[in-house]
Structures are given as C-alpha cells and as structure tokens.
Amino acid sequence: MLEADKVFAGSIPENYDRYMVPLIFAPYAADLARRAVSLSPDAVLEVAAGTGVVTRALAPGLSASASYVVTDYNQPMLDFAAARQGPDSRITWQQADAMALPFQNAAFDLVLCQFGVMFFPDRVSAYREARRVLKSGGHFLFSTWDRIETNDFADDVTNALARLFPSDPPRFMARTPHGYHDKELIRSELADSGFSRVAIETRAEQSPAASARIPAVAYCQGTVLRNEIEARDADGLETATTYVASAIADRHGPGAISAGIQAHIILADA
C-alpha cells in the first residue's frame, strides 16, 4: 500500500458516505452489526470506522450499559462519522492508529473493523494490538474484500481507467481495497499475532445503482482513486468519471443496474 492510499480528505468523505456506503458497504455493515450483537459485548472498540456506517448499524443493538469507542486514523473521516451519529453517551470518538492503539491491555470484549485492515501498513502489528486490548475470550471481527474480479463495479472502474491512462493506470482499487484476499495469508497473520480459532466466511451480495453514473462517481470521486486521477490530469476528474460511467453502462446496460460484490468475514478468538 502506498502512503497516498490513506489520504481520505477534502470532499472524499462526503462522497464516500453518499455514494460508496449505499453502493457496497451498507449490506456488509448490517451483517457485521448482527454478528457483533450476537456476541453480547459490553466494551467495543471499532478501528478504521470510516464515515461510521458500522457504528450507525451497531449502536442501536448494544446494551444501554455498553461502552463503544469508535476510532479511525483519518480525522476527516472520523469527524464526518461523528457528525452523522445522533447523540449517544455510550460512544467515544477518538483518532487512533490501529498499529499503536492508545488503550490499556484487556480493555475490550470485541474489536471490530469493516474493510479497514487492507489499509494497515503492518497488519501483524495491528493484529497484535487488537489481541493486546482484547480480554481473554474476546473476539476480533473484521471484513476484507475478496479478489477484485469478484467485485464487478470495482473491476469495471479499474479496467476503464487503465484504458483512459494506459501509460500509468490508477491501481488503487486492485492494490489496496482488493489486495488482501488470500484466506491462508489472513489465517497465518492472525496466528502470528496470537489469535487462536479463526473462522472465515466468504459472503456475496449485490450492489444496486440507479444508473451507471452512481458507481462511477462513487469510485472516482468517493475514494482515493480521485487523488490518482487528479495526479494524472488535474482537470480531468469529470472527464474520467464520465468515461467510467460509459464503460459501466456498456457492460451492465442503461438505467437501473446491479452487480456482484464479495467479501470475507473473519472472526478470531483471543
């Protein structure tokens, strides 16, 4: 992962939440929240919370006495998440680096992370930190995207931008969000970090959109792809978005469309 892959700033958080969340993140957030609630945690830590889609899904299911610490490395994303969440005395918002968590040992029953581990420069260090802050018998619940070829819109966008910028194709989606899909590697890194039983479930969902422009805007303007596009053509964001929308429409048709998405859901025991 490049250092630039972590720069979610400017208008990216707003576009991310407006477009990417309903397009691909919402169904997995609802599923992850259900799994988390079934574990009956009293003390929850969420890392890499992004714009708070899991937080909004999970908070209503936690007990009145629960504590919920929500963190992200990126302050603009965390600020956006906090602004979207209603008042809730159980929730504490805190900027934090997953590889150096500012919490005591054995402080939480559950550490939760949706589609964030792919961005950790050193996943084993981050996993060891998750293990350190978990109580004995606690759980680490997280998700990561499967191969980009199993995620249609991400693949469509990446291929279209490769045609638009053939000499230097933007590879953020393949490199980072979809770059950590090997289940044996995931198991190995968790084992190296001190986790015992590891269960991995691969879950397919559908990504609906009212038009081809929705996923084009979502990926090109609501992710770090925006930075990569503008680095190649400072004034070309709208042109690239339109080009990608046309490519998606060519594959999936005009009007309302739907495409496949697929991810791994991982539960590791402390």
N, C-alpha and C positions, 0 to 999 in steps of 0.2 A: 504494500500500500504506500502511495506517495503521501507526503505531508499535506499536499493540497487537497487530498481526498477528505480531510477533516474540516474543511472550511465551509460551514453552512452559515452564511452571513447575508447581509443585505435583504433582498426580498425573497431569498430562498426559503426561509422558514414559513412564511405566509403561503407561498405557492406549494410548498411541500404539504402543508396541512390541508390546503384547499383541494389539491388535486391528487397527490400521491396517497394520502391517507384513505380516502374512499375507494381509490382505484385498486390498491394492493394490500394495504396494511390493516384496514378495519376488520376483515373477517378473521385474520390471524390474531388480532388483539382480543376479539371476543372469545376466541378459543383459548388463548393463553390465560385470560382472566378466569374462565371457567376452571381451568386446570389449577390455577393458583388458589382459588376459593376452596376447591376440594381438599386442599392440604391444610386448611384451617390455621393459617399463620397469624400470630399475634404481632410480630415485628417483621416488616417487609422492607427490603431495600431494592429499589429499581435503579439500574445503571443504564446509561445510554438511552434515556427516556425520550429523546427527540422532542416532538411537539406534544407529547402526552396522550397519544391515542390509547395506550395500555392503561395509563393512570385513570383516564376517564371511564374505561371499561371496568377496571378492577375496584376502584374505591367504593362504589355502591355495594359490593358484595362482601367487604371486610366488616368485621365486628365493630361495634361502637367503641370498644376499648383498644382497638388495634392502633399501632403506630406505623406510618408509611413514609419512608424517606425516599424522595424522588431526586435523582441526580442525572446530570449529563456533563460531558466535558466541554460542550459548546454552550456558552452563556446565552447567545441569542435564541437558540432552540429552547433552552430551559425557561427563559423569560416568556417566550410565546406560550409554552405549555402551562405555566403558572397563570397567565392571563386568561387562558381558556377554561381553567378549572374553577368551579364555584368554591366559595369559602368552605373550608374543611379543616377543623383543628387537628385532625389526625395526621395531616400531610405536612411534611417539612421539605422545602425545596433547597437544594444545595449543589453548587458546582463541584464536581469531583472527577478525578482521574481514576478510571477503573483499575489502573495498574498500581495505584498508590492510594487506596481508599482511606479517608480520614476518620475511620471508625474503630472502636475497640474490638478485640477478639471476641468471638462468640456472641455477637450483639443481635443477630437476626435469625429468624426461623426460615426465611425464604429470601434468596437473591434472585431477581427477575431481570431478564433482558430480552427485548424483542429486536431482532435484526441489528444488533449493535456489535457483536463480537467480531464481525468481519473488519471493523474499523480499528481494532486494538493492534497497535504496533507489535506488541509482545503478548500473545494470547495466554501463554502458560503463566506469565506473571499475573495477568488479570484473573485467570482461573485460581491461582494460588491465593490471591487477595479475596476472591469470593469465598473460597474454602476457609480462610482465616476468620472472616467476620461471621461465618455461619456457626450456629450452635451445633453440638453433636446431635445427629439425627435430622439436621436441617436439609434443605433442598436448594439446588441451583437449577432454575427453569429458564431455558432460553431457546431462541429460534435462529435459524440461519437459512438463507435462500439455497435452493438446490441449483444445479447447473443452469447456466443462462439459456441453454437450448430448451429447457423445460418451462421457461418463463417467457411467453410469446412476445409480449409488448417490449420487454427489456431487450430481447434478441432482435426484434424488428428495428428498434431505435438504434441499437449498436451497429447493425448492418447498414442502415440507411446513412448514418453519419460516416461510416467507413467509405461509402461511395461518394459522399459530399467532400470529404477531406482525405483522399486516397493516399497522399504522401505522409500524413500524420493523423491517423484515425483516433478519435477520442475513445479510450478504452476503459473509462471509469467503471461502467456497469459490470463488464466482464472481469475486471481486475479486482474490484473490491466487494461490492454487494454480492456478486455471484462467484467470488473467488475462493470460498471456503465451504465446499460441499462434500468433501471426502469424509464419509462416515467413520472410516477406520482411523483417519487422522484426528477427527474430533474425539473419538474414544481414547486414542493414545495420549493426546494432550491433556485430557481430563484426568486420566490415570496418573500421568506425570505430575499433576497438580494436587494429588491426594484424594481425589474422589473415588468412591467405591462403585456401587452399582450404577450403570449408565444405560438408560433406555432412550432409543431414538426412533421416532415415528415420522415417516415421510407423508406429508399431507398435501393433497391437491385441492385447489379452489378455483373459482372463476373470477376474472377481472372484468367487470362490465363498464362500458363507457357509452355516453350518449352519442358520441361521434369520434372519429379518428383524431380530431384535434385535441381531445381531452388527454389521452396518453402522451401525445406529442408535447403538449405544454407541461404535463406532469414531469416527464423525464428531462426535457430540455431546459426547463425553467425552474423546476422544483427540486433539483438535485445538483450535485457538484458538476454534472455534465455542463451546466450553464457556464461555469468557470472555464472548462475545457474548450467549449465552443467560442467563447469570447476571447480566449487566448489565441485562437487561430484566426478569428475575424472579429475585431472589436465591435463592428456594427452589424454583424451577421446573425444575431440571435433569432430575430423574427424570420429571416430567410431560412435558417436551419430548421426552425420549428415547423414552418410551412412545408418544407421538403419532407421532413419526417412524417408529418400528418398525411401527406400524399402517399408515401410508401405504405403506411399502415392501412389506409383506405384501399390501396391496390390489393393488399393481401386479405383484408377482412371484410371489405365491402363498404358501401356508403351507409349513412345513418347509424343507428344504434349497433354496437358491436360487443363482443365478449371474447376473451382469450384466456388460455390456461395459465395458472401460476402454481408454483410448487415449492415447498419448503420443508426443512427438517425441524422437528420439535424435540428438544433434548431435556431430559430430567436426570440429574446426577445427585446422588446422595452423599452427604458429608459424613 
